[in-house]
C-alpha cells in the first residue's frame, strides 16, 4: 500500500509540470485536459517551444504584435 501512494505522488508531481504552464493553476477544461494527457502535454510543450522560437526570431515590435494577436 505504501508503494502505491509513492507511485501516485510521483505521478501527480510529474503531471503538475508536464505542460508549458503550471498545471496546479489549471482552471479551464482545456488546461485540465492538457495536464492529464501525456500526448496533449507533449503537444503543448512542442507548441510552446515553436512559439518561443518564432518570438526570438523576429524584431521586438513584431514579437509584440504576435503576442497581442494571441490574446484574442
N, CA, C and O atoms as a printed pandas DataFrame, in Angstrom:
     atom_number atom_name residue_name chain_id  residue_number  x_coord  y_coord  z_coord
0              1         N          UNK        A               1    0.825   -1.198    0.000
1              2        CA          UNK        A               1    0.000    0.000    0.000
2              3         C          UNK        A               1    0.871    1.264    0.000
3              4         O          UNK        A               1    0.558    2.261   -0.650
4              5         N          UNK        A               2    1.961    1.183    0.745
5              6        CA          UNK        A               2    2.863    2.326    0.825
6              7         C          UNK        A               2    3.447    2.662   -0.545
7              8         O          UNK        A               2    3.595    3.834   -0.892
8              9         N          UNK        A               3    3.775    1.635   -1.316
9             10        CA          UNK        A               3    4.331    1.838   -2.652
10            11         C          UNK        A               3    3.319    2.470   -3.597
11            12         O          UNK        A               3    3.686    3.261   -4.465
12            13         N          UNK        A               4    2.071    2.127   -3.432
13            14        CA          UNK        A               4    1.023    2.714   -4.280
14            15         C          UNK        A               4    0.956    4.217   -4.052
15            16         O          UNK        A               4    0.850    4.979   -5.013
16            17         N          UNK        A               5    1.016    4.653   -2.813
17            18        CA          UNK        A               5    0.979    6.085   -2.515
18            19         C          UNK        A               5    2.197    6.796   -3.087
19            20         O          UNK        A               5    2.093    7.920   -3.578
20            21         N          UNK        A               6    3.334    6.151   -3.025
21            22        CA          UNK        A               6    4.547    6.744   -3.580
22            23         C          UNK        A               6    4.429    6.920   -5.089
23            24         O          UNK        A               6    4.796    7.963   -5.630
24            25         N          UNK        A               7    3.921    5.902   -5.757
25            26        CA          UNK        A               7    3.724    5.976   -7.212
26            27         C          UNK        A               7    2.724    7.074   -7.551
27            28         O          UNK        A               7    2.963    7.852   -8.475
28            29         N          UNK        A               8    1.632    7.153   -6.839
29            30        CA          UNK        A               8    0.624    8.191   -7.095
30            31         C          UNK        A               8    1.196    9.584   -6.869
31            32         O          UNK        A               8    0.918   10.509   -7.632
32            33         N          UNK        A               9    1.989    9.726   -5.827
33            34        CA          UNK        A               9    2.613   11.021   -5.556
34            35         C          UNK        A               9    3.564   11.425   -6.670
35            36         O          UNK        A               9    3.563   12.576   -7.107
36            37         N          UNK        A              10    4.373   10.481   -7.127
37            38        CA          UNK        A              10    5.303   10.772   -8.224
38            39         C          UNK        A              10    4.566   11.115   -9.508
39            40         O          UNK        A              10    4.975   12.016  -10.241
40            41         N          UNK        A              11    3.481   10.403   -9.782
41            42        CA          UNK        A              11    2.698   10.697  -10.990
42            43         C          UNK        A              11    2.076   12.080  -10.902
43            44         O          UNK        A              11    2.070   12.816  -11.889
44            45         N          UNK        A              12    1.562   12.442   -9.760
45            46        CA          UNK        A              12    0.930   13.748   -9.589
46            47         C          UNK        A              12    1.947   14.866   -9.728
47            48         O          UNK        A              12    1.646   15.898  -10.327
48            49         N          UNK        A              13    3.141   14.684   -9.191
49            50        CA          UNK        A              13    4.145   15.739   -9.299
50            51         C          UNK        A              13    4.610   15.895  -10.733
51            52         O          UNK        A              13    4.893   17.014  -11.161
52            53         N          UNK        A              14    4.698   14.813  -11.491
53            54        CA          UNK        A              14    5.070   14.898  -12.896
54            55         C          UNK        A              14    4.006   15.576  -13.717
55            56         O          UNK        A              14    4.319   16.356  -14.616
56            57         N          UNK        A              15    2.755   15.294  -13.427
57            58        CA          UNK        A              15    1.654   15.906  -14.165
58            59         C          UNK        A              15    1.576   17.401  -13.906
59            60         O          UNK        A              15    1.143   18.158  -14.774
60            61         N          UNK        A              16    1.986   17.829  -12.732
61            62        CA          UNK        A              16    1.909   19.245  -12.392
62            63         C          UNK        A              16    2.883   20.076  -13.212
63            64         O          UNK        A              16    2.697   21.286  -13.334
64            65         N          UNK        A              17    3.906   19.467  -13.773
65            66        CA          UNK        A              17    4.890   20.209  -14.540
66            67         C          UNK        A              17    4.982   19.718  -15.976
67            68         O          UNK        A              17    5.956   20.005  -16.672
68            69         N          UNK        A              18    3.992   18.994  -16.414
69            70        CA          UNK        A              18    4.068   18.369  -17.723
70            71         C          UNK        A              18    3.799   19.341  -18.859
71            72         O          UNK        A              18    4.321   19.156  -19.958
72            73         N          UNK        A              19    3.020   20.341  -18.628
73            74        CA          UNK        A              19    2.630   21.263  -19.691
74            75         C          UNK        A              19    3.529   22.500  -19.693
75            76         O          UNK        A              19    4.409   22.645  -18.843
76            77         N          UNK        A              20    3.294   23.381  -20.655
77            78        CA          UNK        A              20    4.084   24.605  -20.750
78            79         C          UNK        A              20    3.617   25.651  -19.745
79            80         O          UNK        A              20    4.106   26.780  -19.750
80            81         N          UNK        A              21    2.680   25.285  -18.891
81            82        CA          UNK        A              21    2.159   26.173  -17.860
82            83         C          UNK        A              21    2.028   25.371  -16.577
83            84         O          UNK        A              21    2.200   24.152  -16.581
84            85         N          UNK        A              22    1.729   26.043  -15.497
85            86        CA          UNK        A              22    1.626   25.389  -14.190
86            87         C          UNK        A              22    0.280   24.682  -14.063
87            88         O          UNK        A              22   -0.763   25.327  -13.951
88            89         N          UNK        A              23    0.313   23.359  -14.081
89            90        CA          UNK        A              23   -0.920   22.576  -14.015
90            91         C          UNK        A              23   -1.631   22.703  -12.673
91            92         O          UNK        A              23   -2.826   22.424  -12.578
92            93         N          UNK        A              24   -0.921   23.112  -11.652
93            94        CA          UNK        A              24   -1.562   23.324  -10.352
94            95         C          UNK        A              24   -2.591   24.452  -10.472
95            96         O          UNK        A              24   -3.591   24.462   -9.754
96            97         N          UNK        A              25   -2.342   25.390  -11.372
97            98        CA          UNK        A              25   -3.232   26.536  -11.564
98            99         C          UNK        A              25   -4.224   26.330  -12.698
99           100         O          UNK        A              25   -4.962   27.255  -13.039
100          101         N          UNK        A              26   -4.262   25.146  -13.290
101          102        CA          UNK        A              26   -5.169   24.872  -14.413
102          103         C          UNK        A              26   -6.613   25.044  -13.970
103          104         O          UNK        A              26   -7.025   24.494  -12.948
104          105         N          UNK        A              27   -7.382   25.808  -14.739
105          106        CA          UNK        A              27   -8.781   26.070  -14.399
106          107         C          UNK        A              27   -9.737   25.668  -15.512
107          108         O          UNK        A              27  -10.812   25.130  -15.246
108          109         N          UNK        A              28   -9.355   25.923  -16.742
109          110        CA          UNK        A              28  -10.278   25.660  -17.842
110          111         C          UNK        A              28  -10.272   24.170  -18.189
111          112         O          UNK        A              28   -9.315   23.460  -17.878
112          113         N          UNK        A              29  -11.341   23.703  -18.832
113          114        CA          UNK        A              29  -11.359   22.300  -19.261
114          115         C          UNK        A              29  -10.193   21.974  -20.200
115          116         O          UNK        A              29   -9.663   20.863  -20.170
116          117         N          UNK        A              30   -9.795   22.939  -21.028
117          118        CA          UNK        A              30   -8.686   22.715  -21.957
118          119         C          UNK        A              30   -7.371   22.532  -21.192
119          120         O          UNK        A              30   -6.595   21.622  -21.485
120          121         N          UNK        A              31   -7.131   23.400  -20.218
121          122        CA          UNK        A              31   -5.910   23.290  -19.425
122          123         C          UNK        A              31   -5.876   21.969  -18.654
123          124         O          UNK        A              31   -4.841   21.307  -18.591
124          125         N          UNK        A              32   -6.999   21.598  -18.076
125          126        CA          UNK        A              32   -7.068   20.347  -17.317
126          127         C          UNK        A              32   -6.845   19.140  -18.225
127          128         O          UNK        A              32   -6.214   18.165  -17.820
128          129         N          UNK        A              33   -7.359   19.203  -19.445
129          130        CA          UNK        A              33   -7.161   18.107  -20.401
130          131         C          UNK        A              33   -5.681   17.982  -20.759
131          132         O          UNK        A              33   -5.152   16.873  -20.826
132          133         N          UNK        A              34   -5.021   19.098  -20.985
133          134        CA          UNK        A              34   -3.594   19.089  -21.302
134          135         C          UNK        A              34   -2.801   18.494  -20.142
135          136         O          UNK        A              34   -1.874   17.711  -20.352
136          137         N          UNK        A              35   -3.162   18.864  -18.941
137          138        CA          UNK        A              35   -2.427   18.396  -17.765
138          139         C          UNK        A              35   -2.632   16.912  -17.481
139          140         O          UNK        A              35   -1.771   16.282  -16.867
140          141         N          UNK        A              36   -3.732   16.351  -17.906
141          142        CA          UNK        A              36   -3.994   14.940  -17.613
142          143         C          UNK        A              36   -3.621   14.006  -18.760
143          144         O          UNK        A              36   -3.643   12.787  -18.590
144          145         N          UNK        A              37   -3.285   14.549  -19.907
145          146        CA          UNK        A              37   -2.955   13.718  -21.062
146          147         C          UNK        A              37   -1.486   13.889  -21.451
147          148         O          UNK        A              37   -1.072   14.987  -21.822
148          149         N          UNK        A              38   -0.699   12.825  -21.370
149          150        CA          UNK        A              38    0.706   12.942  -21.796
150          151         C          UNK        A              38    0.860   13.382  -23.253
151          152         O          UNK        A              38    1.774   14.138  -23.580
152          153         N          UNK        A              39   -0.032   12.909  -24.128
153          154        CA          UNK        A              39    0.053   13.312  -25.545
154          155         C          UNK        A              39   -0.235   14.793  -25.722
155          156         O          UNK        A              39    0.490   15.491  -26.431
156          157         N          UNK        A              40   -1.290   15.273  -25.082
157          158        CA          UNK        A              40   -1.618   16.699  -25.188
158          159         C          UNK        A              40   -0.542   17.557  -24.533
159          160         O          UNK        A              40   -0.207   18.629  -25.037
160          161         N          UNK        A              41   -0.007   17.094  -23.426
161          162        CA          UNK        A              41    1.045   17.835  -22.746
162          163         C          UNK        A              41    2.281   17.947  -23.630
163          164         O          UNK        A              41    2.890   19.014  -23.715
164          165         N          UNK        A              42    2.651   16.857  -24.283
165          166        CA          UNK        A              42    3.806   16.883  -25.189
166          167         C          UNK        A              42    3.553   17.826  -26.360
167          168         O          UNK        A              42    4.448   18.565  -26.769
168          169         N          UNK        A              43    2.341   17.802  -26.895
169          170        CA          UNK        A              43    1.994   18.704  -27.993
170          171         C          UNK        A              43    2.042   20.156  -27.527
171          172         O          UNK        A              43    2.500   21.033  -28.259
172          173         N          UNK        A              44    1.570   20.407  -26.312
173          174        CA          UNK        A              44    1.609   21.753  -25.746
174          175         C          UNK        A              44    3.052   22.217  -25.574
175          176         O          UNK        A              44    3.374   23.367  -25.876
176          177         N          UNK        A              45    3.916   21.336  -25.094
177          178        CA          UNK        A              45    5.333   21.680  -24.948
178          179         C          UNK        A              45    5.958   22.019  -26.298
179          180         O          UNK        A              45    6.714   22.984  -26.410
180          181         N          UNK        A              46    5.645   21.230  -27.321
181          182        CA          UNK        A              46    6.176   21.482  -28.669
182          183         C          UNK        A              46    5.685   22.815  -29.211
183          184         O          UNK        A              46    6.453   23.579  -29.797
184          185         N          UNK        A              47    4.405   23.089  -29.012
185          186        CA          UNK        A              47    3.838   24.351  -29.488
186          187         C          UNK        A              47    4.474   25.533  -28.756
187          188         O          UNK        A              47    4.776   26.554  -29.373
188          189         N          UNK        A              48    4.677   25.400  -27.456
189          190        CA          UNK        A              48    5.301   26.478  -26.682
190          191         C          UNK        A              48    6.729   26.727  -27.155
191          192         O          UNK        A              48    7.157   27.877  -27.249
192          193         N          UNK        A              49    7.463   25.666  -27.451
193          194        CA          UNK        A              49    8.835   25.820  -27.948
194          195         C          UNK        A              49    8.850   26.501  -29.312
195          196         O          UNK        A              49    9.693   27.361  -29.568
196          197         N          UNK        A              50    7.929   26.124  -30.179
197          198        CA          UNK        A              50    7.849   26.747  -31.509
198          199         C          UNK        A              50    7.482   28.225  -31.394
199          200         O          UNK        A              50    8.050   29.069  -32.087
200          201         N          UNK        A              51    6.532   28.529  -30.519
201          202        CA          UNK        A              51    6.109   29.916  -30.299
202          203         C          UNK        A              51    7.282   30.753  -29.784
203          204         O          UNK        A              51    7.502   31.872  -30.246
204          205         N          UNK        A              52    8.028   30.206  -28.830
205          206        CA          UNK        A              52    9.188   30.908  -28.279
206          207         C          UNK        A              52   10.244   31.123  -29.365
207          208         O          UNK        A              52   10.868   32.183  -29.420
208          209         N          UNK        A              53   10.445   30.132  -30.222
209          210        CA          UNK        A              53   11.419   30.259  -31.309
210          211         C          UNK        A              53   11.002   31.351  -32.287
211          212         O          UNK        A              53   11.838   32.135  -32.736
212          213         N          UNK        A              54    9.727   31.407  -32.615
213          214        CA          UNK        A              54    9.230   32.449  -33.524
214          215         C          UNK        A              54    9.439   33.824  -32.901
215          216         O          UNK        A              54    9.926   34.742  -33.561
216          217         N          UNK        A              55    9.069   33.965  -31.626
217          218        CA          UNK        A              55    9.234   35.268  -30.974
218          219         C          UNK        A              55   10.701   35.683  -30.919
219          220         O          UNK        A              55   11.015   36.871  -31.002
220          221         N          UNK        A              56   11.587   34.723  -30.780
221          222        CA          UNK        A              56   13.009   35.021  -30.719
222          223         C          UNK        A              56   13.642   35.319  -32.065
223          224         O          UNK        A              56   14.769   35.811  -32.131
224          225         N          UNK        A              57   12.919   35.020  -33.145
225          226        CA          UNK        A              57   13.498   35.197  -34.477
226          227         C          UNK        A              57   12.990   36.445  -35.207
227          228         O          UNK        A              57   13.373   36.692  -36.350
228          229         N          UNK        A              58   12.143   37.219  -34.560
229          230        CA          UNK        A              58   11.604   38.417  -35.208
230          231         C          UNK        A              58   11.996   39.663  -34.410
231          232         O          UNK        A              58   12.429   39.581  -33.260
232          233         N          UNK        A              59   11.832   40.811  -35.056
233          234        CA          UNK        A              59   12.125   42.074  -34.378
234          235         C          UNK        A              59   11.198   42.239  -33.170
235          236         O          UNK        A              59   10.075   41.735  -33.182
236          237         N          UNK        A              60   11.658   42.942  -32.126
237          238        CA          UNK        A              60   10.847   43.096  -30.905
238          239         C          UNK        A              60    9.444   43.650  -31.141
239          240         O          UNK        A              60    8.484   43.216  -30.504
240          241         N          UNK        A              61    9.331   44.604  -32.050
241          242        CA          UNK        A              61    7.989   45.168  -32.294
242          243         C          UNK        A              61    7.060   44.150  -32.954
243          244         O          UNK        A              61    5.854   44.151  -32.705
244          245         N          UNK        A              62    7.618   43.290  -33.787
245          246        CA          UNK        A              62    6.822   42.234  -34.410
246          247         C          UNK        A              62    6.442   41.190  -33.356
247          248         O          UNK        A              62    5.318   40.688  -33.347
248          249         N          UNK        A              63    7.390   40.869  -32.468
249          250        CA          UNK        A              63    7.085   39.925  -31.386
250          251         C          UNK        A              63    5.943   40.454  -30.530
251          252         O          UNK        A              63    5.071   39.690  -30.116
252          253         N          UNK        A              64    5.944   41.744  -30.266
253          254        CA          UNK        A              64    4.853   42.358  -29.505
254          255         C          UNK        A              64    3.511   42.224  -30.215
255          256         O          UNK        A              64    2.489   41.948  -29.587
256          257         N          UNK        A              65    3.527   42.420  -31.525
257          258        CA          UNK        A              65    2.288   42.262  -32.305
258          259         C          UNK        A              65    1.795   40.818  -32.262
259          260         O          UNK        A              65    0.595   40.566  -32.156
260          261         N          UNK        A              66    2.729   39.874  -32.344
261          262        CA          UNK        A              66    2.354   38.459  -32.291
262          263         C          UNK        A              66    1.742   38.138  -30.934
263          264         O          UNK        A              66    0.709   37.473  -30.860
264          265         N          UNK        A              67    2.373   38.606  -29.861
265          266        CA          UNK        A              67    1.832   38.375  -28.515
266          267         C          UNK        A              67    0.436   38.987  -28.377
267          268         O          UNK        A              67   -0.473   38.354  -27.840
268          269         N          UNK        A              68    0.271   40.200  -28.854
269          270        CA          UNK        A              68   -1.034   40.858  -28.777
270          271         C          UNK        A              68   -2.095   40.076  -29.536
271          272         O          UNK        A              68   -3.229   39.956  -29.072
272          273         N          UNK        A              69   -1.736   39.543  -30.701
273          274        CA          UNK        A              69   -2.694   38.788  -31.513
274          275         C          UNK        A              69   -3.106   37.488  -30.815
275          276         O          UNK        A              69   -4.215   37.002  -31.033
276          277         N          UNK        A              70   -2.241   36.925  -29.991
277          278        CA          UNK        A              70   -2.549   35.676  -29.292
278          279         C          UNK        A              70   -3.489   35.881  -28.105
279          280         O          UNK        A              70   -4.023   34.909  -27.570
280          281         N          UNK        A              71   -3.694   37.097  -27.694
281          282        CA          UNK        A              71   -4.538   37.371  -26.536
282          283         C          UNK        A              71   -6.020   37.432  -26.876
283          284         O          UNK        A              71   -6.851   37.555  -25.976
284          285         N          UNK        A              72   -6.361   37.350  -28.129
285          286        CA          UNK        A              72   -7.781   37.448  -28.523
286          287         C          UNK        A              72   -8.406   36.108  -28.645
287          288         O          UNK        A              72   -9.590   36.006  -28.966
